[in-house]
Amino acid sequence: MTKKWIVKLAVVVALIFGLSSQASASEPKVYWDGLLMVKGQVGKIKVIKPINLWKREGNKLVFERVLKPGEQYRVYRYDNLFGGQYGLGGGYYITKMAGYVDYRTPSKKKLAELEAAYSGGGSTTKPIGNLSIGKITQQQSKKIAPGVTETELSVTSNRGKQKIYTVEYDGKTEKISLETGLAKGQLYGFEPVSKQANNAQTLEKHVVAGINGDYFDKNGHPVDLMIQKGEIVATSQTALNELAVFGVTKDGKPLIGNPQLKISVQVNGQNAYWINSVNRNRLANHLVLYTPAFASSTRTNNLGTEVVVKTDSGQLNGHSVLTGTVVRVVENVGDEKLNSGEFVLSGHNLGSNYLKTIAVGDKIEVKADFGSTDWNQVVEALSGRYHLVKNGSVVKQTVAGVHPRSAIGIKADGGIVTVVVDGRNALHSVGLSLEEMATVMKDLGAIQAFTFDGGGSSTMVVRDHGNDSVSVVNKPSDGAERSVSNSLLFISQWMKGPLNQLVVNPKELTLFAGATYKDLGLTVKGMDQFYNAVPVSQVAYSSPALKKNADGSYTASTSLSTSEITVSSGNISSKIKVNLINTLDSIQVDEKDIIVENNTIYKIQPKGIYKGKTVITDPALFKWSVSPASLGTINNKGEFKAGSAKGTGTITVSHGKILAKIAVTVGTPEPILIEGFENGVANYKASGARYKSVNLIQDPLSKTGKSAAKLSYDFTGTTGTSGAYIDAIKPIAVKGHPKKIGMWVYGDGKGHWLRMQLKDGSGQEIQLDFTKNLNWTGWKYIEAAVPQTIKTPLVIEAPVRYMETNDANKNSGAIFIDQIQAVYN
């Protein structure tokens, strides 16, 4: 009960003091009578006599407290409910009572000024202009939090297309910070940047953007210095003259440099002993400090001594002293557990000899010193590799290669810019050399800059308008987001406020004149004035181009070609453009070749396409015909009823001059050959998992005709599930919905698992099992059942997946495949 009361009080206090709060230098500012206005505000109210503050919960009022004379509030709405009330935001209201409150509204000019200042849901930044690497052909920018802007650049360079993504923080706006993310909260392990970011979300901290961080080893261990939440998580391994570290001090100052860290330990105030590293593999003669951020245990061998220390106070950083009490000393065991509230000192040889002098109950002090006042104040730090810009000058690069890149820079005014450049895709973005990346960072205003890990690791995530979580905005070169070691996250601590803007997508809608839509295809999300996602309820649409029907559907006008749709929720609204068309570019159907049993009904769902988008799906708006007519009939719902006679023909669906044809077979057909490999294996490639070798060729040893496919493999010496696959470069269409798929297989008797991979009409991958023990040699016909509940159309992605899960049966051999067919009986 106490917590609930505190939360309510905090909201009310925010409403009270929000009227006089100051915006940052980068935020839109509109003042009215000396007070700052915010978007959505329609007036202000001053309490004259004591009056009740109410909160609406459903259709009733809940008393909050009595407001005192002199208190002032912004007003966001007024309605006639409960005798007339002023809305203060957050669900709070004051009843309109003459003589108790003084309500005033700004002039129309002032309201127009306010609207102009906040238009667009976030400002677009000043155009960057061309870059040294080439001409900017497109720039899209939007604010994603106060003081934080995301920009996407399309650039034509001498190398080809470039796609550049930036997130920039002005370095001045309050309640914005940068923090590090760590894969699964430990140094050992991997996790995508988006997961690291979304896992860091709390009610008080909103992650609005992130970028991948340091290079890492095979275990996911970052190469160099990392500091998280004021604690040194890992020390550096790179030579000092090559070290590149980004840090943020506890007062928010950004730094880029190569700090030299020294760490020492004292026992009972005696002489200090140097600690070689933090959370690194223990080397000969070294003394290492381990924390729970390393792993679940120290992962050391038994050739040393480990001292377990219970933390008493402080943190491991340059501005604090870590103190503790020894609770355990263990010799010649190793791999000590790392528990919360403890740290472990682990030594080998010389380091071990030192630790043997320590006893249970001894007092431990650990001090860290970066040799710099600024660096000693750092609370978050992340490393990279190649310095790109130093003191405003581009650094000469000696490492060749064109790749995707990630980088961070600090601007002269203290702003921070992070950049990702996509690569390895000539149609999208080719990537940059280090020298080119350096010029980009300087062009973007960086006076200090270096690279984070690049290649397939290069990832940028951003919280889009109306969303609580982040998502990937670039196109990683692996084809999907790679799991990495750590990340740098942009954090907004602006708490969620009342609905301030609707985010409507798409921004422009195309409808077919006269068509009726149960769903207009619009997504409507909400944002507060700080770009946080807030719920939207009771969305309404209005437009001269739409007629709302009794069932809630909308019918598009036949008399207009363009118009606007107003989307509203309460007193917040947004407008989008709507185009009304009456012609199509094409008609699409899910299946172009169907099989229908006699005297059964098959429903066809057409899609009318205009400029690549579906604009109509109502079968009644199309014309239908069947040829020959003896096959069956089709109605205006797209329902084809097959006749009693077997046969083949065509169903035609049309609109004006645009048409699509569907081949139809009535009755159960004989098996249909899908692949006989008579034309070779050009549409196929060999792949696999955990193998020494796999190979695919066309071979004359066939069951029927002149050739078959031969898949050779070698699983010897491997562990885990091995596989040799035949992948279809272009997936193979399967007609209708067969009961089974069969094939002839010339076996090698090696006892492996033979499967096939399909994909159904919903995009789901389906595995068909032919045998889990291929124990025969020579030709044999086998079949696998096709699930009858999956959605058509079906395609074959991998006609052969030959696998072994037992390490004791890892061998080599070859199988031959011929006459793959669909069986409908």
N, C-alpha and C positions, 0 to 999 in steps of 0.2 A: 504493500500500500504506500509505504514511504517513497519507494522508487518511482511509482506512478505519479505521485504528487510532485516529485522533483522534476520529472520530465515535463509535466504540464506547466510548472512554473517557468522552466527554461524556455518553453515555446512562447509563453506570454511575455517574458522578458525580452526575447528576441523581437517580438512584434513591437514592443515599446521602444526599445533603443534602436531598432532598425531604421526609424525615420531620420535619425541624425547620423547614421553611419556613413563613412567616407568610402568612396570607390578608389581603386588604384588608378595610377596615372594612365594605364593602358585601357581602362574600361570606359564605355560611353558615360558622359556626365551631363545630366540635365537638372538644373536647379530651379526651384519654384519657391519664392519667398525665402530664399536662403537655405532651403532644405533639398537634399538630394532625392530625385524621383527615380523609380524603377519601372521597368516595363510591366504593363498590365495595370498600373495604378490609374484610378479614375478620379481620385480626390483624396482629401485628408480630413480627419476629425479630431476635435479637441474636446475633452471632457470638461463640462462646466459645473455639474453637480454629481455627486456619487451616483453611479449607475452600474447595473449588473453586466458582466461579460459572460456570454453564453457560448456553448459549443453545440453544433448540430450533430446529432447521432441518429441517422435515419430520419424519421418524421417527428422527432422530439428534441427539445432543448435540454441541455445539461448545464446547470449552474457551475461556473468556474470560480469567480471571485467578484468583489466590488471594486470598480475602477475609481481612482481618486481624481479630483479636479486638477487640471493641468496636464494630465497624461495625453499624449498625441499618438495617432496611428495613421498609417496609410490605409486607404480604402480601395478595394479592388472590384467591388460590385455592390449593387443595391437591388433587393427584390421585395415583393409585397408579402412574403411569408411571415407569419407570426406578428402581423400588424405592421410590417415594414422594418427591414433590418439592413444595416451596413455590414458588408463582408470584409474582414480584416486579413483574410488569408489563413491557411491552416485549419479551416473549419470554424473559426471564431467569428462571432457576430455581436454587434451592439444594436439594441432596438432604437428606432427613431422616436425620440421623445422631445417635444419642444421645450426649450429652456434647460435641458440637461446636457445637450451636446451642440457643438458648432461645427457644421459640415460645410466644406468649401470644395469647389471644383476648379481646376486650372482652365485657362483659356484654350480655345481651339488651336491657336498658334502654338501654345506650349505642348499640347497633346501631340500635334503634328511633329514638333521637334523631338519629343520623346520617341515616337514611332520611327522617325528617321534614324535616330541614334541606335536603335536596337534592331533595325530591319535586317532580315536575312538569317536570323538565328545565329549570329556570330559574324564578326567582321571578316571581310576578305582582306588579306594583307596587301601592302603596297607591292605592285608588280616588281619582280626581281630583275627583269631585264635579261639580256642574253648572258650565257655563261662562256667562259674561256673555251670550253670544249665544243660549243656549238650554239645553235639558235633554239630558244624556247618556243615551241609551237603551241603549247597549252599550259596554263597554270590554274589550278583549283586550290583555293585555300578556305579553311573554315576554323573558327575558334572551337576548341573542344573543352576548355575550362577557362576561367578568368586568367588571362596572361599566357595561355598556352594555345598555339596555333599549329594545325596540321596543314601541310602543303604537298600537292602532287604535281610534279613537273614532267612534261613530255618534251624531249630534247632531240634535235637532229644533229648528230655529231659526225665527224669525219669517219668514225668507225661504223656508224649506223644509228639505229634508234636507241635511245636511252630513256629509262623510266626512273625518276628520282623521287624519293619520298622523304619529307623532313617533318620533324616535330620540334618546335622552338618554344622555349620559355623565356619570357622577357627578363627574368632574374629579379624583378621588383615586386610583382604582385604578391600580396600576402596570401597565406594559407595554401601555397603551392610548394612542394618539396620534391626532391629526387631521392629515391631509395633503391637499394639493390634487391634483386630477387635471386633465390638459390633453389636449384632443382630439388624438390621434395624435402627442402629444409636441411639438406646435408651435402657435403662436398662430393661424396661418392654417389653418382647417379646422374640421370639425364631427365629432362622434362622440357616440353615446348615452352617458348616465351609466353604464349597466351595462357597456358596453365599456371605458370609462375605468377603472372600478373593477376589472374582471376582468383588464385588462391590467396593473394595478398589483400583482397578486398575486405574491408570491415565497414561497420556503420559510420565510423568517423573518418575513414580514409577511402577515397574513391580513386582507383587506378584508372587514369585516362589515356595512358600511352605507355609503350615500352619498346626497348630495342635489345637484341641479343648482346651478350657481353664478351667475356674473355675467351681466348683460345683454351682448349682443354685436352687432357690425355684420354686414353682408351677407357678409363674408369669414370670419366666425367669430371675429373678433378681440374679446376681452373689453374692455369699455368702460374699466375702471379698474384700480387697483393689483392686481397678483398677484405673490406671492413663492412659490417652490417650491424645496424642498430647500436653503434658505438663499440662494437667488439671486433677485434682483429680475428677474422675467420681463417685466413691463409696468408702466409708470407710469400715474398717474391722468390723466383728462381732464376729470372733473366739477369744478365749482366747489367750493372747499374747504368752504363752509358747507353743501353738500348731499352731500358725500362720505360714504360708509358703507363701512367696511372691518372685516372680522374677521381677527384675527391670532393666532398662537400663538407664544410666545417659545421659545427653545431649552430652557428648563427647564419648558415645558408650561403656562405661564400664558396664559389666553385674554384677548383684548382686543377691544373694539369701539370705534371712534372714527373720526376724520377726520385722520389724520396728514399733516403737510406735509413732503414729501420734497424735499431739495436734493441735487443731485449735481454734483460738480466733477471736473475732470481737471487734472493737473499733468504737465508734460514736463520731465524732468531736474531736478525739484525747483524749477522756476521758478513764477511766479505762476499761480494757479488760474484756470481758465476754466469757466464754467457749462455743464453739459450740459442741454439742454432736455427730453429725454425718453429713455426706453429702449424700444426695439422698437415705435416708433410711426412713422407715415408722416412723412417729412421735410418740414417746412414751410419757408417763406421765412425765410432768415437763421438757421435752427435748426442746432444740433449735436445729433445723435442717436447713441446707443450701441446697436449691434445685436449680438445673440448668436444662436447656432444655435436658440434657442427661438422665434425670430421666424418663420423660414421657411428655405428652402434658400439664399436670397440676400436682399440688402437691398431689392430691388424699387424702387430709386431710379432717377431719370433721369440724364442725363449732365451736368446743370447743377450740378456740385459736385465736391468732393474727398472721397476715402475713404481712411482709414488702417487697414491691417490690423495687428492687434497679437496676438502670440503670448502667451498667458497664462503668467505665471511663478508667481504665487502668489495666494492670497486668493480671496474671492468678492465679488460685488456685493451688499452689504447694509450695514446700519447698524453692524455690529460687526466689520467686516473691511475691509481695503484691497485692492482688486483691482490687481495689478501685472502689467506685461507689457513686451515689447520689440517695437518697430516692425519689421515684416518687409517691408512694402510700402506705398508711397504712390502713389495713382492719381488723376489729375486728368481731369475731363471724360469719364468713361466710365460710372460708375454700375453698379448691380445687381451689386455685389461678392458673391462666394460666401461663405457662412457655414459655416466648417468647425469641427469639434470641436476644442477647445483654443485657439480664437482668438475675438477679438471685433473689431468694426469700428466706428471713429468716422467718421461721415458728416456732412458739413457743406455747407450752401448759402450762398452769398454771404458774409455775415460769418463764419459757421461755417466755410465753405470757406477764407476768407482765413487764419483761425487754423490750420487743418490744413496749409496750405501751408508753414508755418514748421517743420513736423516733418520729420525725416529718418529714414531706415532706421537702426536701431540705437539710436534714442532710447529712454529708459526712461519708461514711462507709469505713473502712479498715478491710480486713480479712487476717490473717496470718496463715500459716501452718508450722509446725516444726516437723521433724522426729527425732530430737535429734541426727542426724548423718550427717556429712558433705557429705558423698557419697549419702545417701538416699535423702537428700535435693536437690540433683542435678538430681534426676530421672525424666524422661519425659514420660516413658512408663512402666507400671507395671501390672502384672496379678498374681492372687493368685491360690493356690491349697489347698492341705490338709496335706498329710503325708510326713514328712521329711524322705528321704531314705538314703542319704549320707551326713555326716557333717564332714568337715575338713579331708576328705579322708577316713573316717571310716564308715562302714555300720551301720545304726541305727537299733537297735532292735525293732521289730514290735510286737504289741500285738493284732492287728485286724486280724482275720482269714478270709479265703475265697480265692477262685481261680477265677479270673475274667479277662476280657480284661483290659489293663492298658494303661495310658498315663502319660508321665513324662518328666521333663526337668532337665538338669544338666549343670554345668559349669566345664570346665576342668582346669587343672593347668596352661595351657598356655593362658587362656582367651577364649578358644573356647567354643561354645555352642552346645549341642547335645539334640535334642528332640527325643522321642521314643514312638512308639505305638506298643503294643503287642495284637494281636487278641486273642479271646477266645470264649468259649462256643460252640465249634465245633470240635469234636474229629477227624474228617477227615481232618481238616484244621489247627486248632490251639486251644489248650485247655485252654490257659491262665495261669497266674502266680499269686502266692501269693504276698503280699507286701514284704515279706522277700526275695523272689526270684527276684522280680523287683529291689530291692535295690542292689543285687549282680550284676545284669545285668548292672545297671547304673555305678557301680564302674568298672566293666570289660570294659565298653566303655570309661573309662577315667574320669568320673565325680568325682570331689572332694566335690561338693555340689550338692544335687539333691532332688527333691520332686515330688509328683504326682499331675497331673491335674485330672479332673473328668474322671472316667473310665467306665467300663461296656459298654452299648450301645452307650455312648457318645464318646468313643474312636475313633477318626478320624484323619487321616493324609491326606492332599491334597498336590499335587505336580504339577508343570507345566512341562509337558512332552516335550521332544525335538520337536520343530516345532510348538508348540501350544502357543497361547497368554494367555489362561486361565488355571486355575488349575483344577484337577479332583481328586477324591478319589482313593488312591492307596491301602489302606487296605480293609478288609472285615468286616464292622461293624456288631456286633452280632445281631442287630435288623433285619438284612437282607437288610437294606437300611440306608442311612445316616440320623442320627438323628438331629433334630433342637436343637441347644444349645444356651447358653447365650453369650459367648464371645470366642475369639480365639487369638492365637499368630501367627503373620504372618512374613515371611522372605521377605524382600523387596530388589530388585536390582534397583539401579538408573543408571545403565549403559544404555545409550541411544542406540537406534537401529542403526546398521551400515550396510554396504553392505553384500550381500550374501557371506557366508564363508563356508557353508557346507550343503549338501543335507541329509535329514533324510528320508530314504527309508524303508518302511515296506510292507510286511514282509522281514526279512533279508535273508531268503532263500525261493525260489519259486520252486514249482513242477508243471511241465507241461506235458501234454500227447503228446507223439510223433505223429506228423502228424496232430494234432488238430489245428484249427484256432481260434484265440482269438481276439475279438474286444476290449476287455479290459483285460490286463494282471493281473489285481487285485492288482496293486501296488499303494500305496499312497506315494506321494513325497512332502515333506515340506522342508522349508528352515530355516537355523539359521545363525545369524551373529557370530562373534568371542566371543560375550558375552552371547551366548545361548539364545538370543532373537529370536522370530519367525519373519522371513521376507518373503515376497512373492517370489514365484518361477514361472517363466513363460517359455514357450517354452521348455518343457521337452522332451528330446530325449532318445530313447533306442537303444542300439546296442549290438549285440552278435552273435558269430558264430552259436548259437543255434536257432536264430530267422531269419525268412525271412519276411521283411516288404512288404505288399501287397498294391496295388494301392488305395484301400479303407481305408488305415490306419490300417488295422488289421495285426496280426502277425501269421505266421504259424511255429509251433515248428518242429525242425529238427527230422528226423528219423534215423540219423546216429550217434548221440552223446548220451551219457548217463548223462554226467555232463558238465557244462560250467559256464561262468559268464555273467551277463548282466551289461553293463555299463550304468548308468543313468546319464545324464548330462543336465546342464542348463548353457549356456554360457561356461565359462572356469572352472566351478565348476562341479565336477563329483563324483560319488560314485559307488561302485560295490557290487553286491549281487550274491550269488550262485544260480544256477538253475539246477534242476534235471529233467531229461526226462525219463518218464516211459511209458510202453505199456501194463500194466496189471492193473486191478482194484481190490480193496478189496470188494466193494459192489456197488450196484446200488440203489439209493433212488428215490422215487416218492412222491409227496405231498399227493396224495390220493391213498389208496390201495383198495378202494371199491367205484365205481362210478355208477351213474345212468345217462343214455343218452336217450333223447327222440328219437323216431323213425325218421330216415332220417335227423338227425342233426349231426353236427361235434363237437367233444370234443378233445381239444388239451392236450396232456400229456407231461409234462416237466421232463425228467429224469436227474439225477445227478450221474455222475461217481465219486465214493469216493475212495481216496487213503490216508491211514494213517489219517483218520478223516477229510480230506479236500476235497472239491469239485475240481476236476481237469478237467472234461469235462461236458458240458451241451448241446452240439450240437446233436440233435436227430439223425442226419445222420450218426453219428459214432456208433450207436447202431443197433442191429437187432430187428425187430418187427414181432409179429405173433398174430393171433386171433383164439381162439378155443371156440366153433365151428365156422367154416368159415361163416356160415349162419348169424351170428350176425352182420357182417359188415366187413369193410376193414380198414387197417391202412397203411399210407405211411411213407417215411423216415423223414418226418417232425414231426412225433409223432401225426398226426391228425387221430383220429378214426372217421370214418363215419358209423353211425349206419344204419342197414338195416330197412326194412319196417315191419319185424316180431318181436314180443316180444320174449324175452328169456334172459337167463343168461349164462355167460361163463367167459373166462379168456383172458386177453391181457398179453403177455409176452414180456418183453424188456430184451435184453441180450448183453453181450460183452464177447466173448470167453466163458469160463465156468461159468461166473458170470451172474446171472439173477435176475429179480424181476417180480412178478406177480401182476396184478391188477384185482380184481373181477369186472365184468361189468354186469349191468342190462340194457337191452334195452327196452324202453317203460315205461310208468308211472306205478309204482308199487302200490299195496294196502298199507295202513298205516303200518309202521314198528314199532313194540314195542321196545322202548328204555330201559324202566325199569318198572318192575312189582313188585319189592321188595319181590319176592318169595324166594330169597336166603338171605334175611335179609338186614341189613343196615350197614354191615361191611365196605363198601366203602364210607360211609358218616359220617359226623360229624356235630354236631350242633354248631352254632356260632351266633353272633349277634352284636348289637350296642345299647347302652343305655337301658339295660334291667335289671330286677331283677334276672330272671332266664330264661334259654332256655334248652330244653331237646328233644332228638330224640330217639325213640325206634321202633322196629318192633311190629306191632299190628294186631291181628286177625280180626279187623273190616275192611274188604276189599271189594272192588267192584267186583273184579274177583280173583279167586284163594283163597289162604289161608291167605294172609297177605298184609298189606299196611304199609306205613311209617307214624308215628304219631309225629307231631311237637307241643310240648307244649311251652308256653311262659308266661311271666309276665312282662308287661310294666308299671305297676302301680308305681306312685311316680317319674317317670322320666320326663325329659324335652328334647326337641330337637327331631330329627328323630330317632325313635326306630326301631329295626329290629330283627327278628328271622330267621335264615338262615339254610338251609340244604346245606352244601358244599360237593362236590365230592372230596374225597381224591385223586383219580385218575380220571382226567376229562373223561367224557363219549363221545365217538366218535359218531357223527351223520352221517349217510350214505347219500351221495349226498347233494343236496340243496333243502330241503323240502320247501313247500309253507307255512306251519304252523306247530306248535308243539301243541299237545293237551294233556290233562290229566284229570283224574277224581279227584274231590276234595270234601271231606266231610267237609262242612263249619261249622263255629261256629257263623255266623251271627254278628260278631263284627265290620264289616265295614272297615277292613284294606285293604291294598294295596298288591296285589299278583303279583310277578314278577319272572322271570328266567334270569340267567346270562349265556350267551354264550361267547365263544372266537372264532374269525374267523381266516382264514388262514394268515392274516397279523399281528395277535397278538392283534387286537382291541377287547375290551370288548363290548358286545352287550346286552342291556337290553330288554327283551320281557315283555310287560304288558298284563296280563291275565284279571285283573279287578282292578280298583282303589277303589272298594267298595264291599268287600266280604260280602254280606248281606243275604246269604241264610244259612240254616241248612240242613244237610243231603247231599247225593251224588248229584253232578252235573258235567257234562262234559263241559269243557271250552277249548278254543283255543286261541293262539296268533300268529299273522302273523310274518313270518321270512323275514326280508328285503332281496330283491333279488339282491341288488347291492353289498352285502358283499362278501368277498373272501372265498372260501372253501379251505381246509376242516374245518368243524365246530366241536366244542366240547362243552359240557355242563359243566360249572364250578360249578354252583350253581343251581340245579333244582328248588329250592324254596327260594324266598326272600319275607318274609311276614313282611310288614312295616307299620308304623304309623307316620305321620308328625304332627298331631293335638294333642297338650298336653291335650286337653279336652276329648280325646278318648283313653287315656292310660288305658288299662284294661288287663285282663289275659284270656287265653283260650287255645284251641288246634284245629288243623286241621289235616286231614288225606289225604294222597296223594297216588294214585294208577294209574297204566296203562298209564305211560308217553309214547307218541308215536309221530313219525314223519309222517306228512301228506303231500302227494305229489300232490294231485288233487287241 
